[in-house]
Amino acid sequence: MAAVTGKTAAKGEKPASGSAPGGLKGLAAAEEAGKKAKGLPPVHLWNPEFCGDLDMRIARDGTWFYLGTPIGRERLVRLFSTVLRHDEDGKYYLVTPVEKVGITVEDAPFVAVAMTVEGAGREQVLTFTTNVGDETVAGPDHPMRFEIDRETGEPAPYVHVRARLDALINRAVFYDLVELGVEEEHEGETWFGIWSGGVFFPFQKAGEVGT
C-alpha cells in the first residue's frame, strides 16, 4: 500500500520529506502531548482553527480509509484514533494543537471486537476492547445502547468509549452478549437486557424477543 501522506505524489515522485500522514502537521505534537499526559492527547482542551475536510473515512466495520485506500498501518490508525473528536455539531474531527480537520464516520468510529466478563447477575461487569486497543467497562459512565438497523432489521448494539465516541459491538461479541441476557422490570414493563457495572441496559421488550 502506498504511504499515507498529505498529498498524492506524482508518478515517480517521492512525497516531500517530513510530510505528515494525512497532512496533519500537528500529529507528532499531539502524540507527544499524549505521552506527557501518560494517556490520550487532551483533544478536549484544544481549539485550533478549522482547516477543512480531509478525504478520510471510517467504515462501519472499523476500517480507516484515506483517499479511498485502506490505511494498513495499525500504529497509524491507532494514532489517528487518539486525536478523534466528536463535537456538539454532530461532526467528527481529527484535532491537534494547531489544526482541526473533518472526516467521515459511517456509523460508530470504533468497533468492539472482544469482551471479558467478571461476576454474574447484577454483579456482572463487562469490559470491551475496541479495534484500536481502547478498553471500556460498560456501566453508568459508559452505557450500552441498542438500536434496530432500519435497512436490515437487525439489532445494532453500541457501547460508549469516551467523550461522545461509541463503539459498535461486532456480531460475534453480540452473540456472546445475548447469552448473558436476562429479563427485568424496566419502566413498568418486562425487558430483555444486560447487566454491567450495576446498571441494567434494556435491549428489547421481552414479548418481542425472537419475533
Secondary structure, 3 states (H helix, E strand, C coil): CCCCCCCCCCCCCCCCCCCCHHHCCCHHHHHHHHHHCCCCCCHHHCCCCEEEEEEEEECCCCCEEECCEECCCHHHHHHHHHCEEECCCCCEEEECCCCEEEEEECCCCEEEEEEEEECCHHHCEEEEEECCCCEEECCCCCCEEEEECCCCCCEEEEEEEECCEEEEECHHHHHHHHHCCEEEEECCEEEEEEEECCEEEEEEEHHHCCC
